Amino acid sequence: MPFGRIFRNVFVLAKIETTSGTDSVPTGGANAILPVGEVKVTTIEADRVPRNVRRGYFGSSGSFVGSTWMKIEFATEKAGSGTAGTAPAWGALLRACAWAEAVTAGQRVDYTPVSTGIETISIYAYTDGLQFKLIGASGDLTGSTVINGVPVYNWTFYAPYLAPTAASNPTPTLTAWKDPVLANDTNTSDLVLGGTYSAGAISGGTTYVSGGIEFSLGNQISRTELIGAKRSVITDRNITGTLKTLDLTASQEVALLALIPAATPTSVGMLHGTAAGYKVMEFFPQARLLGHAYQDVDGIITSDFQFEAPPSAGNDDARIVVL
């Protein structure tokens, strides 16, 4: 008798759905995901509906299992497709987080937020002998590009519960996933505040020495069951983040601190990567600094600044560009 199923033999496939809520049937050959670290599959999240009957004596009156849902959490490395103007392997995941994909052939792929026409995704998760299907899944994202770390995107997806089936892991094709580079002075451009984005480049603004940037889309995912429909839907977002360990002069710190009480917006942008096809940029056009905290980095005074990224005209809160 075998000892048991192996925890490391967890595997993920994902493919955008043509019709939301209809299985897009991802395959190992075309839709394999290359996760980093643990893949956490919450096989069932269930609401409990208590009966609350009165029998005249103590004891549980039991409950019904109400709405049932599934959740999957994993990270992927942040790198381009290897070819400028070709969508990265994680592009489908971002589209299922309420973002649109626009390809400029041979140059870049721009991702921008949307509030309507939001796509969903089918995700197959294999846990060494069991296959879980998340159909009609909607997601959220946090991103991290921090000094001496591998830049990653952390994904969370929800979908209505479906019972698992016994199935062997498929054979993956992972050639679409390219090796990332560490976030450091060689591979990552300086943080830019107050710049302007156009056609794949940030112009103007002021550059700052920093330890990188972290952000969260803050997607609100409503899990709703009605008679005749059950679905997870993105209903709002609130993008926030942190500018990490800025090494500032006294005058620079004074200038940035003045932006907080005045609620003065300033753009925030950072480009990671140096080779065409492997570069990824994040840009927040109307960021507002919210708070400040000191950090001791090897005896040097550095500053963290928290920010929020509201929209201006709508669906322009942020932009991710693969170059």
PyMOL commands that set and color helices and strands:
alter all, ss='L'
color gray80, all
select helices_A, chain A and resi 91-95+250-262
alter helices_A, ss='H'
color red, helices_A
select strands_A, chain A and resi 10-16+35-50+63-77+99-104+108-113+121-127+129-146+152-160+165-167+191-193+196-198+201-203+206-208+212-216+220-226+229-236+240-246+266-272+280-297+300-308+319-322
alter strands_A, ss='S'
color yellow, strands_A
deselect
rebuild
show_as cartoon
